[in-house]
Amino acid sequence: MASECFYKAMESGSTLTNGTQPMEIRMAPMILLTEDDFSTVSQVYCSQIEFGSDKRTALNLATIVYQQRHPYAEVDISRNMIKGEIRRRILH
């Protein structure tokens, strides 16, 4: 019963029955770069380099592609993760 009250309060913006305000709990999304993700973003990165884009532009496009697959991932974290993997696996 308490959880039902909590969800109703969250929807309406009202207080709970005991007079307290509901607290929104946010969890950070888990950021992963699976092999499938890496395959896709590295393909994008390498294609952009082959077409004459600079490394920054290629990384930005690879980050955009990753974020289309993971819309809740933060940009800076995603970019740094992709950049690190590209350096480790491709540019070493």
Secondary structure, 3 states (H helix, E strand, C coil): CHHHHHHHHHHHCCCCCCCCCCCCCCCCCCCCCCHHHHHHHHHHHHHHHHCCCCHHHHHHHHHHHHHHHCCCCCHHHHHHHHHHHHHHHHHC
